Structures are given as structure tokens and as C-alpha cells.
Amino acid sequence: MLVSPVMVEGVMLLPPGTPVWGKIASVRRVGLGLGAETASLQLSFDELELPDGRWLRFGSKVLEVENAREKVDPVTGRIKGIRSTNTPGFRAAGVLTSLAAVDPIALLFSSVSFAAVLRFSEPEIRLTAGTELFIRLTEPLDTGLADTGTKPKLAQTPVERRALAELVSSLPYRTQTKSGEKESDLTNLVFVGDRPAIARAFSAAGWVEADEVTAATRYRTLRSFAESQGYQQAPMSVLLLGGERAVFNLSKNLNTFQRRHHLRIWETTAEWDNSRVFTAAATHDLRISFSPQQKRFIHVIDENIDNERAKVVNDLVLTGCVEAIETRSRPWVPLDLHNGTGQRLDTDRSVAVLRMNSCQNPRRYDHNVTAPAGPYRGPTIERGFRQAFLTVRNDVLRGNLIWQGIWFGGQGWRMMTRRNRMATRRPPRTLLEDADRHNLEEGAPTAFHGGPFAAEFTSSIVGPTSTEPRAPVRPAGEPTLARPGWTPVSVELGFSLGQSMFCHSSVGPEGVIIQRRVAGGVRQLFALAAGNDISPGYSVGGTVTLNSSRWFSNELGFQYLRGSFQVGLAGVDPRGMAIADSVEEQRVGLLTRQFSYSTLLNFRPRESRWRPYIAFGPALQLVHLTDAPFRKARGVFRFGLNNLGMLQAAYNFGHAPPLEGGGIFQAGLQGGGGLRVRMNQRWMLRMDYRTTVSRKPDFLTRSLAAAIEMPDGTTEVQSIPKLATGRLAQQRVSAGFSFTF
């Protein structure tokens, strides 16, 4: 149905609510991601029902999907979906995981953490009930209709007009930012009526009340931006009018945080005809951009704020909750205006005054929807395969630092250099004006043509969303949940430093028997014993903690533990006598990279400022030495013990011998406890103690087995069973901080 009136030279030819009909011409789904990376949708609107009952066919194409993440092909009008692997969050994850690719444990931690914190964006297109579209006529259209009527004026007599002029002039018109008190948005709407009626009208028009700015809503806002997903109730920054906060913060969007209609409504002390007067500032967010002046990311708005004034008026007229409309000029408003972020405001300086009725039975934006919404995300198995296929496909084509660096550089340059305006023209909105402002001859038929004309429609082709319904605007007097001064934390991104220790300062000795067959079937036996001693070192780590419930948390951790490893090797002959010239001792660094998952049982709820806890869960370790101990091997140690260095170990941890810089992968169990203390809304201090228990690393056996054993079986390496038992127990005591959402 038509949302905004079709106005030609001041005459309303088609009123709001006019039914418009069309069909879904074609659909291309992403499915499993084997064929297409993006979805597409072709809509064709070709028939409307005139107020006099006649049906009229016309030609059109979709120009824009309002406040959508999807783009529209300007030539064909085809709606094109997003690429899931092109969202800001996925691209950032790709860069960081590429940097971690030289370390398999760090790569595992970064990949799992991003998957836990950010969702994989849904690539399919979904247009819910209330989706608003701009369509452009592709051929002339003759309605044969005259003016279909407009709303009456608010002030009917000269006395009322003077009183209305005095009322408008008495109202404040510039808002201020909460911090710094900079002049910001311009008020462009005035409402006369009861506060509950205004709330019902906006709710019927599909507007929702914005959430408060809290740690949880900041995190959800970050996710919606990073994932290119919608957040209907995304919070808005605080603006003051006359030192007072708004009584309503309302917004209207579809499936992206970057674009939304939003307005703030303030209650004034003025009255009109025994009804309270409210004033509002409405703007339209178009995209996210970096502001060099503000040194932060901001919402770029449509500079023509009169467009948004018309948008709000048209939405409310459609509900049937508006009794009268009048536009009043304000010549005292300055011409050169900028908001709090420095963006220009283009306006005719007028304000639209609306008289509201009780709005007890409004027409809703989804009033004619009867069928339930169909499936959107698909089965879990299908989504899993789709994510895997799209990710692999993207990694093959774009998953390298060179491509990503060039892409981010280009995007950053464009963001810093382009002006804060839309690259394409947005169609102007028409505002329902007063009937006595029209000068056309009554009854004259009118034709309008394609090109400059664009009509705004709202679509009811599918049912209302079931996964994220619109939250109704709360009328005055309805109870709200009490919010503490500090809202509960949803996500913690932590960093810590500490000391690593090892149980009894030793992992115990190792021993191997080397057996060689020589000519004549004679066997030669050698025995090697290693006394391995580890001294304490330091630890560095990072954590991602998800507070999924009030008492339990899920934590992913990456730890870099370093100790000092003393290796003493001695060769013995078959009689057990030491071979003196084959004894080697060297102290090197022992590194343990650990990825862990922990379930945290908190002793206080997540609303608390301090939270002691215990933790337990599995861990995966990569243990290796910082250097090969035997640079110049002698005697039996000549069998391939060459220092390959850490460069080779970085790419081949699992295959290089441990004494040549290779590593040992092993699973373990870890547990411990700690204390987290919130210092303010964003930062938290934490102190931890953890112990990880795993099997003892067999550096000697793995190295000699790889270096000495021959494929023909002439040489074999076997560990000495009594020296192969034992456990590696690693403790760490650390302190650090967390950034919270």
C-alpha cells in the first residue's frame, strides 16, 4: 500500500493507503553456497486500485529498499543481497586470523573466538511486513483524478492562527549534546495530544522505542554493525532540549544498523486547546563513516532534514491518528546550521504541527497480513554447510593478507576523503499540505511521468518476523524494568600477565634404547638418558568470556607460557657405563601455547561488581623448545640432530623433531579460580590461578625416532617404560584487565 501521498504541483492524486499490487518475478537463493555467494530478488509492481474503485495498470521498477543492507541495481531494479564473507566483522576476523596463521594454536583461538562473539551473517534476503520500497515509474500514468482531499488545518480562525504562531515561536528549536553542550539537531515537528496517544500512533506506524545505552546494547550494536544484521531497538545518543532529556527515542529500520529513521520527542510545558504540546527532532541515518574532526565513527545523516519531517507526517497520517496538520515557517531560525558532529542541515526552517486524536483503533503497518512468516535461516545443517562452503570459497579467492590489505586501504581512503553525503540522489518525499495552498483548477485530470517521480510503498508480501519482533513504544505510565547503575556485562575481552610455574620444577627424566643391527647379525645397543628440569618463567594470555547466564560463563583462552628448560643427555654402553665424551647439557626456553575452553561457575551474579569463580575445562597444547640444544652433535648424536630453527617449526610444528625446534601437540585438563572486579562500565580487573595437567612431553624419543630409525629396520628406537611415565603440571598466576560490553 502507498505510504506517502502522490502529490503533483500541490495536488494529492493518490492518498496514503492506496493498494498497490505486484508479483515476485524471480528469486535466487544462496542455498548451500555452491553456486552463488549472494541472493537476489526481482519484484514487479504493475497495478493499483484507485479511490473510485477503478484498477489501473502501470510500469515501474524498484528504486530502493528503505533502510536495508541490500542494494538495488539502478538499471534492472533487481534487489541484490549481501555477501556474508564481506561484512566488517568477517573481514576483520580474516585479517587477525591471517596474522595468527603462523601459530596453529593462536589460529585456533582466534577462529573460535570470532565465531563465538560474532555470528556468520545470513546472506538470504528477507523482506518482512512493513518493508518500505521506493519505486520509479517507467512510463507515463494518467489517473484521471482530481485532488482527493487533505487534512484540515490546525488553526481555523485568525485568533487561533496568531495563538499558533506564538506557540511555535515560544518553543526551543535547537538541541544540545549531553557532553560539551554543542548545538545539534533542529526540531522540525510539533505534536498536540496525549502522551499515550502519541505512543500508540508511532507503534502502529512501525516505530520502536530505542534501548538504553548499556554495556549489553553497545555489544549488540557492535554485533549488528560487524555482522551487517538488523537491530530494531539500537540505542541512540543522548540529546538535550532546554536541558531536558527526550521522553521518547524512536527509530524505524529494516535489517541494518547503518540506516534508520529516528527522532527524539520532548514534552514541553506549553498547551494547546487543553492538550499537552510535544516537540521533536527527526533525522535519517544513511551510513556509518569516520569523522576526522570527531576522531570517531559517526552516523552520516540525510542533510535534507525536511525529508524526514515528511516521512514522520506521512507515517502518522496513514495510521488515522492525525486530526489536523499545519506547516508553520520559522524565519528566526538561522540558515547555516550544523549538527553536533559537524554535518550540514538543509531545511526550509518550517515545522509541521500535528493535532493527534486518541488513536484507540489505529491502522497498523501490518494490518492486512494474515499468513505467518515462512522459514528464513533454514535448517541448522544447511546453515553449517553454507558457512563452511562460503568461507572456503572466500579463503581461496580473497583469504590472504595482500588482498585484504589493499581492500582495507582502499576503503579507509574512500572513507576519509569522500564527503558526508549519499553517492546517489535520494528521491524527495512529499508532505501532505493544507488544502487552501493549492491553486490548481478543481476537477482537472492530471498525468505524472516516470523519471522525477518516485512513490514510496510499504510491502506486505510476507508475514511479520518471528525471530525479532518489533518492540512497541511504551506509553506513559507503563512500568519498565529497573536498571541498575551498572548493567550486566555480556562479553569480556581480557589480557593478562603473570608467572608460569611447573610442579616440582621438573617433568622428570626420559630414556631411550637405540638398537642397531650390523653385519653378521650382531646387535649394538646404546642407551640415552635425559634429566629434564624446568624453572619458572612468565605467561601472557588473552581471553574471551561470554556471560551466557546469571551464574555461569563460557571462556575461551589463549596462553603463552615460557619456562627455562635444562636438558642433560648422557649416553651409556650396554654395560651401563657412561660414555663421557657424549654428555651434553644446555639450557633453552620451553614454550607452551595453549588454547582452552573453561566453564566458569560464578559465586555472585553477573550484576555484581566483584565475582569470584572457579573454572574447569579441556585444553590443547603445543609444547616446544626455543632452540635445538645440540648444534654440534657428537658420537651417537650425529644422527640427524641438526638445528632447523624456529622458522621451520612455525610452519611444521607437528612434524619437525622436538630437539630440532619442532613441537608436540597434546590434550590436557585445566582448572582453577579467580576474581573479577569491575572498575567502571567498560573495564574490569581480574586475578587468576590455573593449573593444566597433561602427559609428559617425550622430546628425546620423538627426536631420535625421527632421526635414527631406518626404513629397513636396521636401527630402532624404543623408550624406557619406567622413564616414560609421569605428567606435566603447569601452573600460572596472572593478573590483568578486561574490556567489557
Backbone hydrogen bonds, N-H to C=O, Kabsch-Sander energy under -0.5 kcal/mol:
donor,donor_aa,acceptor,acceptor_aa,energy
2,L,18,T,-2.7
3,V,456,E,-2.1
4,S,456,E,-0.9
6,V,14,L,-2.3
7,M,5,P,-0.8
8,V,11,V,-2.6
11,V,8,V,-1.9
13,L,6,V,-2.9
13,L,11,V,-0.8
14,L,6,V,-1.1
17,G,2,L,-3.7
18,T,15,P,-1.3
21,W,47,E,-4.1
23,K,44,S,-2.2
25,A,23,K,-0.9
25,A,42,Q,-2.2
26,S,42,Q,-1.2
28,R,40,S,-2.5
33,G,30,V,-2.2
39,A,123,P,-0.6
40,S,28,R,-2.0
41,L,79,I,-2.4
42,Q,26,S,-2.5
43,L,41,L,-0.5
44,S,23,K,-2.6
46,D,21,W,-1.9
46,D,44,S,-0.5
47,E,21,W,-1.6
48,L,56,L,-2.3
49,E,19,P,-2.0
50,L,48,L,-0.6
50,L,54,R,-3.1
53,G,50,L,-2.1
56,L,48,L,-2.6
58,F,46,D,-1.8
61,K,136,R,-1.8
63,L,134,F,-3.3
64,E,134,F,-1.6
66,E,64,E,-0.7
66,E,132,E,-2.8
68,A,65,V,-1.2
71,K,80,K,-1.9
73,D,78,R,-2.7
77,G,73,D,-2.5
79,I,41,L,-3.0
80,K,71,K,-3.5
81,G,39,A,-3.4
84,S,37,E,-0.5
84,S,82,I,-0.6
86,N,83,R,-2.3
87,T,84,S,-0.9
89,G,226,A,-3.0
90,F,226,A,-0.6
91,R,87,T,-2.4
92,A,88,P,-2.3
93,A,89,G,-2.5
94,G,90,F,-2.1
95,V,91,R,-1.9
96,L,92,A,-2.2
97,T,93,A,-2.7
98,S,94,G,-1.6
99,L,95,V,-1.9
100,A,96,L,-1.4
101,A,98,S,-1.0
103,D,100,A,-1.8
107,L,100,A,-0.6
107,L,103,D,-2.5
108,L,104,P,-2.0
109,F,105,I,-2.4
110,S,106,A,-2.7
111,S,107,L,-2.3
112,V,108,L,-2.4
113,S,109,F,-2.5
114,F,110,S,-2.2
115,A,111,S,-1.9
116,A,112,V,-1.8
117,V,113,S,-2.5
118,L,114,F,-2.9
121,S,119,R,-0.6
128,T,126,R,-0.7
129,A,463,G,-0.8
130,G,459,S,-2.4
131,T,128,T,-1.9
131,T,459,S,-0.6
133,L,457,F,-3.0
134,F,64,E,-2.8
135,I,455,A,-2.5
136,R,61,K,-2.8
137,L,453,F,-0.7
138,T,59,G,-2.2
139,E,59,G,-0.7
141,L,448,F,-2.8
143,T,141,L,-0.6
143,T,446,T,-1.3
144,G,446,T,-0.7
148,T,12,M,-2.6
156,Q,154,L,-0.6
161,R,157,T,-2.4
162,R,158,P,-2.3
163,A,159,V,-2.4
164,L,160,E,-2.6
165,A,161,R,-2.3
166,E,162,R,-2.3
167,L,163,A,-2.3
168,V,164,L,-2.6
169,S,165,A,-2.2
170,S,166,E,-1.3
171,L,167,L,-0.7
171,L,168,V,-0.8
175,T,185,D,-2.5
176,Q,240,L,-2.9
177,T,182,K,-2.3
178,K,238,V,-1.2
180,G,178,K,-0.6
181,E,177,T,-0.6
184,S,175,T,-3.1
187,T,173,Y,-2.3
188,N,280,A,-2.0
189,L,280,A,-1.6
190,V,352,A,-2.6
191,F,278,F,-3.0
192,V,354,L,-2.7
193,G,191,F,-0.5
193,G,276,R,-2.2
198,I,194,D,-2.0
199,A,195,R,-2.0
200,R,196,P,-2.3
201,A,197,A,-2.2
202,F,198,I,-2.2
203,S,199,A,-2.0
204,A,200,R,-2.3
205,A,201,A,-1.5
206,G,203,S,-1.3
207,W,202,F,-2.6
208,V,251,S,-2.6
209,E,471,A,-0.5
210,A,249,N,-3.4
211,D,233,Q,-2.8
214,T,212,E,-0.9
218,R,214,T,-2.3
219,Y,215,A,-2.0
219,Y,741,F,-0.7
220,R,216,A,-2.3
221,T,217,T,-2.4
222,L,218,R,-2.6
223,R,219,Y,-2.5
224,S,220,R,-2.5
225,F,221,T,-2.1
226,A,222,L,-2.9
227,E,223,R,-2.9
228,S,224,S,-0.6
228,S,225,F,-0.6
229,Q,224,S,-2.0
234,A,231,Y,-1.6
236,M,211,D,-0.5
240,L,176,Q,-3.4
241,L,244,E,-2.4
244,E,241,L,-1.4
246,A,239,L,-0.5
247,V,265,I,-2.6
248,F,265,I,-1.6
250,L,263,L,-2.6
251,S,208,V,-2.3
252,K,261,H,-2.4
254,L,67,N,-1.2
255,N,67,N,-1.2
257,F,229,Q,-0.6
260,R,285,D,-1.4
261,H,252,K,-2.8
262,H,283,T,-2.2
263,L,250,L,-2.4
264,R,281,A,-1.9
265,I,248,F,-2.6
266,W,279,T,-3.3
268,T,277,V,-2.2
272,W,275,S,-2.6
275,S,272,W,-1.1
277,V,270,A,-1.7
278,F,191,F,-3.1
279,T,266,W,-2.3
280,A,189,L,-2.6
281,A,264,R,-1.9
283,T,262,H,-2.4
285,D,260,R,-2.7
285,D,283,T,-0.5
286,L,300,V,-3.9
287,R,300,V,-1.2
289,S,298,I,-2.6
291,S,289,S,-0.5
291,S,296,R,-2.8
295,K,291,S,-2.3
296,R,291,S,-1.1
298,I,289,S,-3.3
300,V,287,R,-3.2
300,V,298,I,-0.5
302,D,284,H,-2.2
303,E,301,I,-0.6
305,I,303,E,-1.7
305,I,346,D,-1.2
306,D,346,D,-0.7
307,N,304,N,-1.4
308,E,304,N,-0.6
309,R,305,I,-1.7
310,A,306,D,-2.2
311,K,307,N,-2.0
312,V,308,E,-2.3
313,V,309,R,-2.0
314,N,310,A,-2.8
315,D,311,K,-2.2
316,L,312,V,-2.1
317,V,313,V,-2.5
318,L,314,N,-1.9
319,T,315,D,-0.9
320,G,316,L,-0.6
320,G,317,V,-1.3
321,C,316,L,-1.1
323,E,321,C,-0.5
323,E,355,R,-3.3
324,A,355,R,-1.2
325,I,152,P,-2.1
326,E,353,V,-1.9
328,R,326,E,-0.6
328,R,351,V,-2.8
333,V,330,R,-1.9
337,L,335,L,-1.1
337,L,345,L,-0.6
339,N,343,Q,-2.4
342,G,339,N,-1.8
345,L,337,L,-2.3
346,D,303,E,-2.8
346,D,344,R,-0.5
347,T,345,L,-0.5
351,V,328,R,-2.7
352,A,188,N,-1.8
353,V,326,E,-3.4
353,V,351,V,-0.5
354,L,190,V,-2.8
354,L,352,A,-0.5
355,R,324,A,-2.5
356,M,192,V,-2.9
356,M,354,L,-0.6
357,N,321,C,-2.2
363,R,319,T,-2.4
364,R,362,P,-0.6
365,Y,204,A,-2.1
367,H,364,R,-1.6
369,V,366,D,-1.4
370,T,368,N,-0.6
373,A,464,P,-0.5
383,R,379,P,-2.3
384,G,380,T,-2.3
385,F,381,I,-2.4
386,R,382,E,-2.5
387,Q,383,R,-2.6
388,A,384,G,-2.2
389,F,385,F,-3.0
390,L,386,R,-2.7
391,T,387,Q,-2.2
392,V,388,A,-2.5
393,R,389,F,-2.5
394,N,390,L,-2.2
395,D,391,T,-2.6
396,V,392,V,-2.3
397,L,393,R,-1.7
398,R,394,N,-4.0
399,G,394,N,-0.9
399,G,395,D,-0.9
400,N,398,R,-2.2
404,Q,400,N,-2.3
405,G,401,L,-2.7
406,I,402,I,-2.2
407,W,403,W,-2.3
408,F,404,Q,-2.8
409,G,405,G,-2.3
410,G,406,I,-2.3
411,Q,407,W,-2.5
412,G,408,F,-2.8
413,W,409,G,-2.2
414,R,410,G,-2.3
415,M,411,Q,-2.4
416,M,412,G,-2.0
417,T,413,W,-1.8
418,R,414,R,-2.2
421,R,419,R,-2.3
433,E,431,L,-0.5
435,A,151,K,-0.5
437,R,434,D,-1.5
438,H,435,A,-1.6
444,A,441,E,-1.7
446,T,145,L,-0.6
448,F,141,L,-2.5
451,G,137,L,-0.8
453,F,449,H,-0.6
455,A,135,I,-1.9
457,F,133,L,-3.6
457,F,455,A,-0.5
458,T,1,M,-2.3
459,S,131,T,-4.1
478,E,475,P,-1.6
487,T,485,G,-0.5
489,V,606,R,-0.7
492,E,545,T,-2.3
493,L,739,F,-2.7
494,G,492,E,-0.7
494,G,543,T,-2.6
495,F,737,F,-2.5
496,S,541,G,-2.2
497,L,735,A,-2.4
498,G,539,S,-2.0
499,Q,733,V,-2.4
500,S,537,G,-1.0
501,M,731,Q,-3.2
503,C,729,A,-2.3
505,S,502,F,-2.8
506,S,503,C,-1.6
507,V,532,N,-0.8
508,G,532,N,-0.8
510,E,530,A,-2.6
512,V,528,L,-2.3
513,I,718,Q,-3.5
514,I,526,F,-3.4
515,Q,513,I,-0.6
515,Q,716,E,-2.5
516,R,524,Q,-2.6
517,R,714,T,-2.8
518,V,516,R,-0.5
518,V,522,V,-3.0
521,G,518,V,-1.4
522,V,519,A,-0.7
524,Q,516,R,-3.2
526,F,514,I,-2.5
527,A,572,V,-2.0
528,L,512,V,-2.5
529,A,570,A,-2.0
530,A,510,E,-2.8
531,G,568,G,-2.1
532,N,530,A,-0.9
533,D,531,G,-0.5
533,D,566,Q,-2.2
534,I,505,S,-1.2
535,S,564,S,-3.1
537,G,500,S,-2.2
538,Y,562,R,-0.8
539,S,498,G,-2.3
540,V,560,Y,-2.0
541,G,496,S,-2.0
542,G,558,F,-2.4
543,T,494,G,-1.7
544,V,556,L,-2.6
545,T,492,E,-2.7
546,L,544,V,-0.5
546,L,554,N,-3.4
547,N,490,S,-2.5
547,N,545,T,-0.6
548,S,546,L,-1.6
549,S,552,F,-1.6
553,S,600,L,-1.9
554,N,546,L,-2.7
555,E,598,S,-2.7
556,L,544,V,-2.6
557,G,596,S,-2.5
558,F,542,G,-2.7
559,Q,594,Q,-2.4
560,Y,540,V,-3.3
561,L,559,Q,-0.6
561,L,592,T,-2.9
562,R,538,Y,-2.8
563,G,590,L,-2.5
564,S,535,S,-1.8
565,F,563,G,-0.6
565,F,588,V,-3.8
566,Q,533,D,-3.8
566,Q,564,S,-0.6
567,V,565,F,-0.6
567,V,586,Q,-2.5
568,G,531,G,-0.5
569,L,584,E,-3.1
570,A,529,A,-1.9
571,G,579,I,-0.5
572,V,527,A,-2.8
573,D,577,M,-2.4
576,G,573,D,-2.7
579,I,571,G,-3.3
580,A,578,A,-0.9
582,S,579,I,-2.0
583,V,580,A,-1.4
584,E,569,L,-2.0
586,Q,567,V,-2.1
588,V,565,F,-2.8
588,V,586,Q,-0.5
590,L,563,G,-2.9
591,L,589,G,-0.5
591,L,624,H,-3.0
592,T,561,L,-2.7
593,R,622,L,-2.4
594,Q,559,Q,-2.4
594,Q,592,T,-0.5
595,F,620,L,-2.6
596,S,557,G,-2.3
597,Y,618,P,-2.1
598,S,555,E,-2.7
599,T,616,F,-2.7
600,L,553,S,-2.8
600,L,598,S,-0.6
601,L,599,T,-0.6
601,L,614,I,-2.6
602,N,551,W,-2.8
602,N,600,L,-0.7
603,F,612,P,-2.8
606,R,550,R,-0.9
608,S,605,P,-2.0
611,R,676,R,-2.8
613,Y,674,G,-2.1
614,I,601,L,-1.7
615,A,672,G,-2.7
616,F,599,T,-1.1
617,G,670,Q,-2.0
619,A,668,G,-2.1
620,L,595,F,-2.9
621,Q,666,Q,-3.1
622,L,593,R,-2.3
623,V,664,I,-2.5
624,H,591,L,-2.4
625,L,658,P,-0.5
625,L,662,G,-0.6
626,T,589,G,-2.7
631,R,629,P,-0.8
637,F,634,R,-2.4
638,R,635,G,-1.8
639,F,636,V,-1.2
640,G,638,R,-2.8
641,L,637,F,-0.7
642,N,640,G,-2.1
644,L,642,N,-0.8
644,L,660,E,-0.8
648,Q,644,L,-0.6
649,A,645,G,-1.4
650,A,646,M,-1.9
651,Y,647,L,-0.8
651,Y,648,Q,-0.8
652,N,648,Q,-1.4
655,H,652,N,-1.0
656,A,652,N,-2.0
660,E,657,P,-2.0
661,G,658,P,-1.6
662,G,657,P,-2.3
663,G,653,F,-2.6
664,I,623,V,-2.4
666,Q,621,Q,-2.0
668,G,619,A,-2.4
669,L,693,V,-2.2
670,Q,617,G,-2.8
671,G,691,T,-2.0
672,G,615,A,-2.3
673,G,689,Y,-2.1
674,G,613,Y,-2.0
675,L,687,M,-2.2
676,R,611,R,-1.4
677,V,685,L,-3.2
678,R,609,R,-3.0
679,M,683,W,-2.1
680,N,683,W,-1.6
684,M,738,S,-1.8
685,L,677,V,-3.0
686,R,736,G,-2.1
687,M,675,L,-2.4
688,D,734,S,-2.4
689,Y,673,G,-2.6
690,R,732,R,-2.0
691,T,671,G,-2.8
692,T,730,Q,-2.8
693,V,669,L,-3.0
694,S,728,L,-2.2
695,R,667,A,-0.6
696,K,726,G,-1.2
699,F,697,P,-1.1
702,R,698,D,-1.9
703,S,699,F,-1.9
704,L,700,L,-2.6
705,A,701,T,-2.4
706,A,702,R,-1.7
707,A,703,S,-1.5
708,I,704,L,-3.2
709,E,704,L,-0.7
709,E,705,A,-0.8
710,M,715,T,-1.3
713,G,710,M,-1.7
716,E,515,Q,-2.5
718,Q,513,I,-2.2
720,I,511,G,-2.8
723,L,720,I,-1.5
724,A,720,I,-0.7
724,A,721,P,-1.2
725,T,721,P,-0.6
728,L,694,S,-3.2
729,A,727,R,-0.7
730,Q,692,T,-2.7
730,Q,728,L,-0.6
731,Q,501,M,-2.8
732,R,690,R,-2.1
733,V,499,Q,-2.1
734,S,688,D,-2.2
735,A,497,L,-2.6
736,G,686,R,-2.4
737,F,495,F,-2.0
738,S,684,M,-2.6
739,F,493,L,-2.7
740,T,682,R,-3.1
740,T,738,S,-0.5
741,F,491,V,-2.3
